């Protein structure tokens, strides 16, 4: 099979630059050998998830932003078909850091034998967040915590619930205390790609940041029960340690999913 070297970046929507909170809204993929640019964006109609996250953001801001990005990426696609005398590296210029409502992640690379499928897969993983294996791991972790609570006869103290308000911002959690003052979230870091590992951790960190912003929860009342990478050294473990530090720096409590005592102590503190 003909493997092609690809570079890609995640397109991020950051309407309030001062908070540094963002939502992934698209993927741009570049083939340096053939100078081809491919991309996939959320449609302007898919505004509810974004405006809900960034309340009180008006949908017009998101829809007009999508239209502008789409036009800009199509313009670059056209320029890349022009004579090779043009020396500008359009892809590098596109993803360079800047203070703007649209941000691009650092450049990443992979091999692909099917460009269209690769773009769709990246879009699914980073924008739609639909990695099947992710749910599988975390469902098993939820069952482990359910078993622990059952053994301690504390199963009724933490239940599946939504935290926040639908009119502002809310997040579903598998374990929320009866008084809605504490949360346990199993979170796995069993990814085979450090980028996905970091994105997964940052995604849940941002949810807690947003809940705190609306005074729905305090970070030190949140426990992330994690499952670390298999290897305790290498790129994946380095990425895990880095994201763990960022989570803890915000004040969120963390513990290994297998540390029953820490989980039990946390639960007992809120009953």
C-alpha positions in Angstrom: 0.0 0.0 0.0 1.1 3.5 -0.8 1.6 5.3 2.5 1.6 9.1 2.4 3.2 11.4 4.9 0.6 13.7 6.4 0.8 16.7 8.7 -2.3 17.7 10.6 -3.6 20.3 13.1 -6.8 20.5 15.1 -8.8 23.7 14.5 -9.9 25.2 17.8 -12.6 27.8 18.5 -11.6 30.2 21.4 -14.1 33.0 21.6 -12.9 34.3 25.0 -9.1 34.6 24.6 -8.6 35.7 28.2 -9.9 32.4 29.6 -7.9 30.2 27.1 -10.9 27.8 26.9 -11.5 26.3 23.5 -13.5 23.7 21.7 -12.3 21.5 18.8 -14.3 22.4 15.7 -12.3 20.9 12.8 -9.3 19.2 11.3 -6.8 20.4 8.6 -4.5 17.9 7.0 -1.6 18.7 4.7 0.4 16.4 2.3 3.8 18.1 2.0 4.9 16.0 -1.0 2.0 16.8 -3.2 1.0 20.2 -1.6 -2.5 19.1 -1.0 -4.7 20.5 1.8 -7.7 18.7 3.2 -10.1 19.8 6.0 -13.3 19.0 7.7 -15.3 21.4 9.9 -18.4 21.3 12.1 -21.2 22.8 10.1 -22.7 26.1 11.0 -25.9 24.3 12.0 -24.0 22.4 14.7 -23.8 25.5 16.9 -25.7 24.3 19.9 -22.9 22.3 21.5 -20.5 25.2 21.1 -22.9 28.0 22.2 -24.0 25.8 25.1 -20.4 25.4 26.3 -19.5 29.1 25.9 -22.8 30.6 27.2 -23.8 33.4 26.6 -22.1 33.3 23.2 -24.5 34.1 20.4 -24.8 31.5 17.6 -24.1 34.2 15.0 -20.5 34.5 16.1 -19.9 30.8 15.7 -21.7 30.4 12.4 -19.9 33.4 10.9 -16.6 32.1 12.2 -17.2 28.7 10.5 -18.0 30.5 7.2 -14.8 32.5 7.4 -12.6 29.5 8.2 -14.2 27.5 5.4 -13.6 30.3 2.9 -10.0 30.7 4.0 -9.2 27.0 3.8 -10.7 26.8 0.3 -8.7 29.9 -0.7 -5.5 28.1 0.4 -6.5 24.9 -1.4 -6.8 27.1 -4.6 -3.4 28.8 -4.0 -1.7 25.5 -3.6 -2.7 24.6 -7.2 -0.9 27.6 -8.5 2.6 27.5 -10.1 5.3 26.3 -7.8 7.1 29.7 -8.1 5.0 30.6 -5.0 7.5 30.1 -2.1 5.1 30.6 0.8 4.5 27.6 3.1 0.8 28.1 3.4 0.3 25.3 5.9 2.9 26.6 8.3 1.6 30.1 8.0 -2.0 28.8 8.6 -1.2 27.0 11.9 1.2 29.5 13.4 0.3 30.8 16.9 -1.7 34.0 17.0 -4.1 35.8 19.3 -7.4 35.1 17.5 -10.8 33.5 18.0 -9.4 30.6 15.9 -6.4 28.7 17.1 -4.6 25.7 15.6 -2.9 22.9 17.6 0.8 22.3 17.1 1.7 20.3 14.0 1.4 16.6 14.1 2.3 13.9 11.7 1.1 10.4 10.6 1.1 8.0 7.6 -2.1 7.4 5.7 -3.1 5.1 2.9 -6.6 6.6 2.6 -6.7 10.4 3.0 -10.4 10.8 3.2 -10.7 8.1 5.8 -7.9 9.6 7.8 -9.5 13.0 7.9 -12.9 11.5 8.9 -11.2 9.4 11.6 -9.3 12.4 13.0 -12.5 14.5 13.0 -14.3 11.7 14.8 -11.6 11.4 17.5 -10.9 15.0 18.2 -14.1 16.9 17.3 -16.9 14.3 17.7 -15.0 12.5 20.5 -16.4 9.2 19.4 -13.4 6.8 20.1 -15.1 3.5 20.9 -12.2 2.1 22.9 -12.3 5.1 25.3 -15.8 4.3 26.5 -14.9 0.7 26.9 -12.1 1.4 29.3 -14.0 3.9 31.4 -17.1 1.7 31.6 -15.0 -1.0 33.2 -13.5 1.6 35.6 -17.0 2.7 36.5 -18.0 -0.9 37.4 -14.9 -1.1 39.6 -15.9 1.9 41.6 -19.5 0.7 41.7 -18.3 -2.6 43.2 -16.2 -0.8 45.8 -19.1 1.4 46.9 -21.3 -1.7 47.1 -18.8 -3.5 49.2 -18.7 -0.6 51.6 -22.5 -0.3 51.6 -22.1 3.3 50.2 -23.6 2.7 46.8 -26.5 5.1 47.4 -24.2 8.0 48.4 -22.9 8.6 44.8 -25.1 8.2 41.8 -25.1 9.0 38.1 -26.3 12.6 37.7 -25.9 15.9 35.8 -24.0 18.7 37.5 -24.8 22.3 36.6 -27.9 23.8 35.0 -29.2 23.2 31.5 -29.7 26.9 30.9 -26.1 27.6 31.6 -23.8 24.6 31.5 -24.1 21.0 32.7 -22.0 17.8 32.5 -23.1 14.2 33.1 -21.0 12.2 35.6 -21.2 8.6 36.7 -20.8 9.4 40.4 -22.2 12.6 42.0 -22.8 12.9 45.8 -26.4 13.2 47.0 -25.8 16.8 47.9 -24.1 17.5 44.5 -21.0 18.8 46.3 -18.6 16.1 45.0 -17.9 14.1 41.9 -15.9 11.0 41.0 -14.8 10.7 37.4 -13.0 7.6 36.1 -10.6 8.6 33.4 -8.3 6.4 31.4 -5.0 7.1 29.8 -4.6 3.8 27.9 -4.2 5.6 24.6 -1.8 4.5 21.9 -1.2 8.1 20.8 0.2 10.8 23.2 -1.9 13.5 21.4 -5.1 11.6 22.1 -4.1 11.0 25.7 -3.4 14.7 26.2 -6.6 15.8 24.4 -8.7 13.4 26.6 -7.2 14.7 29.8 -7.6 18.4 28.7 -11.2 17.8 27.7 -12.2 16.7 31.2 -10.1 19.4 32.8 -11.9 22.0 30.7 -15.3 20.6 31.8 -14.4 21.1 35.5 -13.0 24.6 34.7 -16.3 25.6 33.1 -18.3 24.1 36.0 -16.2 26.1 38.5 -16.6 29.2 36.5 -20.4 29.0 37.1 -19.8 28.0 40.8 -21.3 24.5 40.3 -18.3 22.7 41.8 -15.0 23.3 43.4 -12.0 21.5 41.9 -10.9 20.0 45.2 -14.3 18.3 45.5 -13.6 16.4 42.2 -11.8 13.1 42.1 -10.3 11.8 38.9 -9.7 8.1 39.4 -7.2 7.4 36.6 -5.8 4.3 34.8 -2.3 5.1 33.6 -0.4 3.9 30.5 0.9 0.3 30.8 4.6 1.4 30.4 6.0 3.5 33.2 8.4 5.2 30.9 8.5 6.6 27.3 6.5 9.2 25.4 3.1 8.1 26.6 4.0 8.1 30.3 5.6 11.5 29.9 2.4 12.8 28.4 0.4 11.2 31.2 2.6 12.8 33.9 2.3 16.2 32.2 -1.5 16.2 31.9 -1.7 14.8 35.5 0.3 17.8 36.7 -2.0 20.2 34.9 -5.1 18.6 36.4 -3.7 18.7 39.9 -2.4 22.3 39.5 -6.1 23.3 39.0 -6.9 21.7 42.3 -8.6 18.5 41.2 -7.8 15.4 43.3 -6.3 12.4 41.5 -5.7 8.8 42.4 -5.0 5.5 40.7 -8.2 3.5 40.1 -6.7 0.6 42.0 -6.1 2.7 45.1 -9.2 1.7 47.0 -8.2 3.5 50.2 -8.0 6.9 48.5 -11.3 6.5 46.7 -12.9 5.3 50.0 -11.5 8.2 51.9 -12.8 10.7 49.3 -16.3 9.1 49.4 -16.5 9.0 53.2 -15.6 12.7 53.3 -18.9 13.6 51.5 -21.4 11.3 53.2 
